[in-house]
Amino acid sequence: MVDATEQRLLEACARRGVDFTRTVMVGRQQLADLTYSEPFFRRLGATSVDSIDASDFEGATIIADLNRPLPQDLRRRFSVVFDGGTLEHVFDIATALRSCLDLVELGGHYIASSPANNWPGHAFYQFSPELVFRTLSPETGFRVRAAFVVELRRSQRWYSIPDPQAVGARVHWTNRFKTELVVVARRVELLDLSQFVPQQSDYVRRWAAHELSVDIATSYGPKGRVKSLFWRVTPPTAQRAYELAKVRLRGTFDSAIFKPVDSSALAEHIA
């Protein structure tokens, strides 16, 4: 769907020079009023707007099952490939991702908004920062221009997120609102994606260093020297109660990793 979150993102992309001339949607996307989104993409500069789906029931222009490789004549044909919430419904996600990335022409963009947390039962999958950054990487010929986590509360909260490989730890969180993972990436090199299989970055690092496989991630508990000292002598039951209360109130978005973003100025955060 192209709702307020996606519209805000796509408009920011247009302001940052993304070329929407030849746009293809993964699944024919609707606006919040349930009309189809082709007119919106044309306002962003698209002269052609296609859509891919396994069925023609919504009027997609390209009928193809993303569980199978796409026809060769679709490769590197589009200036923008937009997924507004379709790939999580495709069982063979690896094949689907490779195919969708290979639709993008050199210099074109892959833009996606996918469920990341608190969407149980919605689809086959919820996506993680690790998946996004490993598949949209120099190894596939892509460069991430922006990545955000968006909490879909009454007043949306946007956070920019870094590559877990750069952080040297897993980037995850706990919260109580539906959350989307949003990414904008540019294709900077044409590489063969057919055999690409990424490995999770923290495991690659541990294997190389022969480290124990422990979950190095967000450090929970109060920050600061004095608070940390009190934390060490706090009974485990009180620690758990503190963490549960914090999650209910605001979730656990580590401020060292998740940087709040003004959603009215998204263009400033697209490199």
Secondary structure, 3 states (H helix, E strand, C coil): CECHHHHHHHHHHHHCCCCCCEEEEECCCEECCCCECHHHHHHCCCCEEEEEECCCCCCCCEECCCCCCCCHHHCCCEEEEEECCCHHHCCCHHHHHHHHHCCEEEEEEEEEEEEEECCCCCCCCCCCHHHHHHHCCHHHCEEEEEEEEEECCCCCEEEECCCHHHHCCCCCCCCCCCEEEEEEEEECCCCCCCCCCCCCHHHHHHHHHCCCCCCCCCCCCCCCHHHHHHHHCCCHHHHHHHHHHHHHHHCCCCCCCCEEECHHHHHHHCC
